[in-house]
Amino acid sequence: MGALTEAVVFFKDDNVVKEMFFAEFEAVLDDVVGILDFAGDEVRAAFVQIDDSLKILGAVFFSISFDTRGRVAGNWNIPLRHLLDHASFGPDLGAGPIKVACRSACPVDWYRRQLWDPDMSSGGTFQRMIAAAERNRLGIISELGGRSAPQSGVADFFKPAAGAQPQVTATNTLANTSLHQKTASVPQVQPAPDANNSRLGPVFNRRYRAKLIALRSAEKLNLLTQAEAYQSQLERQGEELTVQLREREGVIKAQKEHLAELNKRFKEVDAELASQKRLVRQKSEEIEALMERGGRDHKQQVAVLRAEHAENLERQLKDQAIKLAEPLHARERELYLRAKEIVELRRELSVLREQNRGLMLSGDDKLLQTMSEKGVVFVAYHPGVEHLVISQEEMPGYLNDPLAYVASRCDVPDGQYHEWLAHYRLPICRHRDSNGQYCGEPIPKIMRPRLFRPGESDRCHDHSDSLR
């Protein structure tokens, strides 16, 4: 094997749009230069190793983001060579099965979310990489003297010679059939009396096994990428359904509260109406009794009584309004003062937080900045997000309240994350009876906070809110 060339190719709309040597890419990572073509974008790229015959020997498919100046955004840190050294084998691109590290086949699970899966179809990502390598825009010194043109990706031993028997084709379905069926699909070549042809058998077998390994590796990588795509689609649909259910539950809860308020108001009005009916009936009985006893003389008394009653009622209403107005004004003033005090306290709290963050970032020892400059990556493990890479700027917020920080990274409220964490550590039914005791029935564990629904995910079948 000759010298290897390490390069980075960038994709846009599934096409190779830029190529550079890995040394140039390291200069971009060190913030020496930027790439203005990718300013403000998240780009898919691949770290490749190419031999002196322009054949690709390995590839790592990763994603990288750039800021508005074309510099690398955030604390991007992926050990590309380490991932490629420990990667599994993929398809044969002309020099045997290559090593491939992608989202579906990542040797280090921490970096799985920062990788992406190539298109395994005919004319997909690998074919575009082969075409880019053969164009040789990087100017790699190659040895192509005796190399013939490729024949549609067929291995050398499958290519027909002059005057040979019918051509043998290889399909991608060989990875799903048995070895006996594969060998049976190859025409039996009768050995010639020539002594040179007697030595072709072992060479043919070795090449056949190499081609079979390459096809199996390619089919395995294809199945892994399809499984990852289906799993991502399933998770995305689950999150969308959870968000829709949460929104509908909020609407149902608001309607229930409004209905309860209307029922309460109806009961109050009904009670007040019944009281007024009793009062009217009582007054009517008194008036009728007076009219029966006094006749015409008592009609004037009835009118006087009615006027006095109306006057007394109006006076009482005014007195009650005056009595209630003063406490109401006092309460409004108190609420206003409290609101001003809350605004002032929030402002002071914001100033203190900024001062605290400044002290943490610009202390005498400058420990966090020194560690970050030395290449130290802050990684924390929390349920729900597994290994979490924390930047230097986000470290004060994480140290101030780790669970709130993790909840924000999971895109869920703080309270919902605490309830899910209790369910994750002890997956039992948390329905309380009249004595305050938990049901305690074991239930399936929800592995992601966004899919957790309080009142249903932490309840057994008998106590789930959705059954009520």
C-alpha positions in Angstrom: 0.0 0.0 0.0 1.3 3.4 -1.0 1.0 6.7 0.9 -2.4 7.7 2.2 -4.0 11.1 1.7 -6.5 12.4 4.3 -9.1 14.9 3.1 -12.5 16.3 3.9 -15.3 16.6 1.4 -18.4 18.8 2.0 -21.9 18.0 0.7 -24.8 20.2 -0.2 -28.0 18.8 -1.6 -26.3 15.4 -1.7 -23.6 16.7 -4.0 -19.9 17.3 -3.3 -19.4 21.1 -3.3 -16.0 21.5 -1.7 -12.8 19.4 -1.0 -9.8 20.2 1.1 -6.9 18.4 2.7 -7.3 17.4 6.4 -4.5 19.8 7.3 -6.5 22.7 5.9 -9.6 21.5 7.8 -7.5 21.5 11.0 -6.7 25.2 10.3 -10.4 25.9 10.1 -11.0 24.1 13.4 -8.2 26.2 15.0 -10.0 29.4 13.9 -7.1 30.4 11.6 -9.3 30.7 8.6 -13.1 30.4 7.8 -15.2 29.1 5.0 -17.5 31.9 3.9 -19.4 29.6 1.5 -20.9 27.8 4.5 -21.5 30.9 6.7 -24.6 30.4 9.0 -25.2 26.8 7.7 -25.0 23.3 9.1 -23.1 21.3 6.6 -22.7 17.5 6.1 -19.1 16.4 5.5 -17.0 13.3 5.3 -13.4 12.6 6.4 -11.9 10.2 3.9 -8.6 8.4 3.4 -7.4 8.0 -0.2 -4.5 5.8 -1.5 -2.1 6.7 -4.3 -4.4 5.0 -6.8 -7.3 7.4 -5.9 -9.2 4.6 -4.1 -11.2 5.4 -1.0 -10.1 3.3 2.0 -12.3 4.8 4.8 -14.8 7.5 5.5 -16.4 9.2 8.6 -19.6 11.0 7.9 -20.1 14.0 10.3 -22.0 17.2 10.6 -20.5 20.7 11.4 -22.0 24.1 11.9 -20.6 27.5 10.9 -21.4 30.9 12.2 -22.1 34.1 10.2 -18.4 34.6 9.7 -17.8 31.2 8.3 -16.0 30.0 11.5 -16.8 26.7 13.3 -19.6 27.4 15.7 -19.6 26.0 19.2 -17.1 23.6 20.7 -16.9 21.1 17.8 -14.7 18.2 18.8 -15.0 14.9 17.1 -11.9 12.5 17.0 -12.2 11.6 13.3 -9.1 9.4 13.1 -10.1 7.5 16.3 -13.6 6.8 14.9 -12.1 5.6 11.6 -9.5 3.3 13.3 -12.3 1.6 15.3 -15.0 1.7 12.5 -16.6 -1.4 11.0 -16.3 -2.4 7.3 -18.7 -1.1 4.6 -18.9 -1.5 0.8 -16.1 -2.2 -1.6 -15.2 1.0 -3.5 -12.5 -0.6 -5.7 -9.8 -1.4 -3.1 -11.6 -3.9 -0.8 -14.2 -3.2 1.9 -13.7 0.3 3.3 -14.1 1.4 6.9 -17.2 3.4 7.6 -18.3 5.4 10.7 -21.7 6.9 10.4 -24.8 7.5 12.6 -26.0 3.9 12.3 -22.4 2.4 12.7 -20.7 4.6 15.3 -17.9 3.0 17.4 -18.3 5.6 20.1 -21.9 6.2 21.1 -21.2 9.7 22.5 -20.7 11.1 19.0 -23.6 9.2 17.3 -25.9 12.3 17.2 -23.2 14.3 15.4 -22.9 11.9 12.5 -25.2 11.2 9.5 -26.0 8.2 7.3 -24.9 8.1 3.7 -27.3 7.3 0.8 -26.7 3.6 0.0 -28.7 3.5 -3.2 -27.2 3.3 -6.7 -25.7 6.6 -7.6 -25.8 7.7 -3.9 -23.2 9.2 -1.6 -20.5 6.6 -2.2 -20.7 7.0 -6.0 -20.4 10.8 -5.7 -17.3 10.3 -3.4 -15.8 7.9 -6.0 -16.4 10.5 -8.7 -14.8 13.3 -6.6 -11.8 11.1 -5.9 -11.3 10.3 -9.5 -11.6 14.0 -10.5 -8.6 14.6 -8.2 -9.2 18.3 -7.7 -6.8 18.1 -4.7 -4.0 17.2 -7.0 -3.0 13.9 -5.3 0.0 12.3 -6.9 -1.4 9.0 -8.1 -0.2 5.9 -9.9 -2.8 5.1 -12.6 -0.5 3.6 -15.3 -2.0 0.1 -15.4 -5.4 0.9 -14.1 -8.3 0.2 -16.4 -11.7 1.9 -16.4 -14.1 0.5 -13.8 -16.9 -1.8 -15.0 -20.0 -0.7 -13.0 -18.5 -1.6 -9.6 -17.8 -5.3 -10.6 -14.7 -6.9 -9.0 -11.8 -7.8 -11.3 -12.3 -11.5 -11.2 -15.9 -11.1 -12.4 -14.9 -9.1 -15.5 -14.9 -11.1 -18.7 -11.7 -11.9 -20.5 -11.1 -12.2 -24.2 -13.0 -15.3 -25.5 -14.4 -16.1 -22.1 -17.7 -17.8 -21.2 -20.8 -15.8 -20.2 -20.3 -12.9 -17.9 -21.2 -13.3 -14.2 -23.1 -10.5 -12.4 -23.2 -9.7 -8.7 -26.2 -8.2 -7.0 -26.8 -6.7 -3.6 -29.1 -9.5 -2.6 -26.0 -11.8 -2.2 -25.8 -10.6 1.5 -29.2 -12.3 2.2 -28.6 -15.7 0.5 -26.5 -18.6 1.7 -22.9 -19.2 0.6 -24.0 -22.4 -1.3 -26.4 -20.4 -3.3 -23.8 -17.8 -4.2 -21.3 -20.3 -5.3 -23.9 -22.1 -7.3 -24.7 -18.9 -9.2 -21.2 -18.7 -10.6 -20.6 -20.8 -13.8 -18.3 -23.7 -13.3 -15.1 -23.0 -15.3 -13.5 -26.1 -16.6 -9.7 -26.1 -16.0 -7.6 -26.1 -19.1 -4.6 -28.4 -19.6 -2.4 -25.3 -19.4 -0.3 -25.2 -16.2 -1.0 -21.5 -15.7 -4.8 -22.1 -15.5 -4.3 -24.7 -12.8 -3.2 -22.0 -10.4 -6.3 -19.8 -11.0 -8.5 -21.7 -8.5 -7.1 -20.4 -5.2 -6.8 -16.8 -6.6 -10.4 -17.0 -7.8 -11.6 -18.2 -4.4 -9.8 -15.5 -2.5 -11.2 -12.8 -4.8 -14.6 -14.3 -4.5 -14.5 -14.3 -0.7 -13.2 -10.7 -0.7 -16.1 -9.7 -3.0 -18.6 -11.6 -0.8 -17.3 -9.9 2.4 -17.6 -6.5 0.7 -21.2 -7.2 -0.4 -22.1 -8.4 3.1 -20.6 -5.3 4.7 -22.4 -3.0 2.3 -25.7 -4.8 2.8 -25.2 -4.7 6.6 -24.5 -0.9 6.5 -27.5 -0.4 4.3 -29.7 -2.3 6.7 -28.3 -0.3 9.7 -29.0 3.1 7.9 -32.5 2.0 7.0 -33.1 0.9 10.6 -31.8 4.2 11.9 -34.0 6.2 9.5 -37.1 4.2 10.5 -36.2 4.7 14.2 -35.7 8.4 13.8 -39.0 8.7 11.9 -40.8 6.7 14.6 -39.3 8.9 17.4 -40.2 12.1 15.5 -43.8 10.9 15.0 -44.0 9.9 18.7 -42.8 13.3 19.7 -45.3 15.0 17.4 -48.2 12.8 18.8 -47.1 13.6 22.3 -47.1 17.3 21.6 -50.6 17.0 20.0 -51.9 15.0 23.0 -50.4 17.6 25.4 -52.1 20.4 23.6 -55.4 18.6 23.5 -55.1 17.8 27.2 -54.5 21.5 27.9 -57.6 22.4 25.9 -59.7 19.7 27.7 -58.4 20.9 31.1 -59.2 24.5 30.3 -62.7 23.5 29.2 -63.2 21.5 32.4 -62.1 24.4 34.5 -64.5 26.7 32.6 -67.3 24.2 33.1 -66.6 23.9 36.8 -66.6 27.7 37.1 -69.9 27.9 35.2 -71.5 25.2 37.4 -70.3 27.1 40.6 -71.7 30.4 39.3 -75.0 28.6 38.4 -75.3 27.2 41.9 -74.6 30.6 43.4 -77.2 32.3 41.2 -79.7 29.5 41.9 -79.2 29.9 45.6 -79.6 33.7 45.4 -82.7 33.3 43.2 -84.2 31.0 45.8 -83.4 33.4 48.6 -85.1 36.3 46.7 -88.1 34.1 46.0 -88.5 33.4 49.7 -88.1 37.1 50.6 -90.7 38.1 48.0 -93.1 35.4 49.2 -92.6 36.5 52.8 -93.2 40.2 52.0 -96.2 39.3 49.9 -97.7 37.4 52.8 -97.1 40.3 55.2 -98.7 42.7 52.7 -101.7 40.5 52.2 -102.1 40.1 56.0 -102.0 43.8 56.5 -104.5 44.5 53.7 -106.9 41.9 55.2 -106.7 43.5 58.6 -106.6 47.2 57.8 -108.3 47.6 54.4 -107.8 51.0 52.9 -106.1 52.5 55.9 -103.4 49.9 55.7 -102.7 50.5 52.0 -100.9 53.7 52.9 -98.9 51.9 55.5 -97.9 49.3 52.9 -96.7 52.1 50.6 -94.8 53.7 53.4 -93.3 50.3 54.4 -92.3 49.7 50.8 -90.7 53.1 50.5 -88.8 52.6 53.8 -87.7 49.2 52.8 -86.4 50.4 49.4 -84.6 53.3 51.2 -83.1 51.0 53.8 -82.0 48.6 51.1 -80.3 51.3 49.0 -78.6 52.8 52.1 -77.3 49.4 53.1 -76.0 48.8 49.6 -74.2 52.2 49.6 -72.7 51.4 53.1 -71.5 48.0 51.9 -70.0 49.6 48.7 -68.1 52.2 50.8 -66.8 49.5 53.2 -65.6 47.3 50.4 -64.1 50.1 48.3 -61.5 51.1 51.0 -60.1 47.5 51.4 -60.2 47.1 47.7 -58.1 50.2 47.1 -55.7 49.2 49.8 -55.3 45.8 48.2 -54.7 47.4 44.8 -52.0 49.7 46.3 -50.5 46.7 48.0 -50.4 44.7 44.8 -48.9 47.6 43.0 -46.1 47.9 45.6 -45.5 44.2 45.5 -45.3 44.3 41.7 -42.7 47.1 41.9 -40.8 45.1 44.5 -40.8 42.0 42.3 -39.5 43.9 39.3 -36.7 45.4 41.4 -35.8 42.0 42.9 -35.8 40.5 39.4 -33.5 43.2 38.2 -31.2 42.7 41.2 -31.3 38.9 40.6 -30.3 39.4 37.0 -27.4 41.6 37.9 -26.3 39.1 40.6 -26.5 36.3 38.1 -24.4 38.2 35.5 -21.9 39.0 38.3 -21.8 35.4 39.4 -21.3 34.2 35.8 -18.6 36.8 35.3 -16.8 35.7 38.5 -17.0 32.1 37.4 -15.7 32.8 33.9 -13.1 35.4 34.8 -11.8 34.3 38.2 -8.2 34.4 39.3 -7.5 30.8 38.4 -9.7 30.9 35.2 -10.0 27.1 35.6 -12.8 26.6 33.1 -11.2 28.6 30.4 -7.8 26.9 30.9 -9.4 23.5 30.7 -11.3 24.4 27.6 -8.2 25.8 25.9 -6.4 22.5 26.7 -9.0 20.6 24.8 -10.9 19.3 27.9 -14.6 18.4 27.0 -17.1 18.7 29.9 -19.3 15.6 29.7 -22.1 14.8 32.2 -24.5 11.9 32.3 -28.1 12.4 33.1 -31.1 10.1 32.5 -33.0 11.1 29.4 -30.0 12.6 27.5 -27.3 10.1 28.3 -23.8 11.7 27.8 -24.2 15.5 27.6 -21.4 17.7 26.2 -21.4 21.1 28.0 -19.6 24.1 26.6 -17.7 26.6 28.7 -20.4 29.3 28.4 -23.1 26.9 29.6 -21.1 25.5 32.5 -22.3 28.2 35.1 -26.0 27.5 34.2 -25.4 23.8 34.6 -23.6 24.2 37.9 -26.4 26.5 39.2 -29.2 24.0 38.5 -28.2 20.8 36.7 -31.7 19.4 36.6 -33.2 22.6 35.1 -30.4 22.7 32.5 -31.0 19.0 31.6 -34.8 19.7 31.4 -34.2 22.5 28.9 -31.9 20.3 26.8 -34.7 17.7 26.8 -37.2 20.4 25.7 -39.6 19.7 28.6 -40.7 21.8 31.6 -38.7 21.5 34.8 -41.6 19.9 36.7 -42.3 17.3 34.0 -38.6 16.3 34.1 -38.7 15.8 37.9 -41.8 13.7 37.6 -40.3 11.6 34.8 -37.0 11.2 36.8 -39.0 9.7 39.7 -40.8 7.4 37.3 -37.5 6.4 35.6 -35.9 5.5 38.9 -38.9 3.6 40.2 -41.5 2.8 37.5 -44.6 2.1 39.6 -48.1 3.4 39.6 -48.2 6.6 41.6 -52.0 6.9 42.1 -52.8 7.8 45.7 -55.8 6.4 47.5 -57.9 8.1 50.2 -55.2 7.3 52.8 -52.4 8.8 50.7 -50.8 5.5 49.8 -49.4 4.7 46.4 -50.9 2.0 44.2 -47.3 0.6 43.6 -48.2 -1.6 40.6 -45.1 -2.0 38.3 -45.6 -0.3 34.9 -43.5 0.0 31.7 -40.7 2.5 31.9 -40.7 5.5 29.6 -37.2 6.1 28.4 -37.5 9.7 27.1 -38.8 12.7 29.0 -40.7 14.1 26.0 -42.8 11.0 25.7 -43.7 11.1 29.4 -47.3 12.2 30.2 -48.0 12.8 33.9 -51.2 11.2 35.1 -51.0 8.5 32.3 -47.4 7.3 31.8 -47.0 6.9 35.6 -50.3 5.1 36.1 -51.3 1.5 35.7 -54.1 0.5 33.5 -56.8 0.8 36.2 -55.8 4.3 37.4 -54.9 6.0 34.1 -56.5 9.4 33.6 -57.2 8.6 30.0 -59.7 5.9 31.1 -61.8 8.3 33.1 
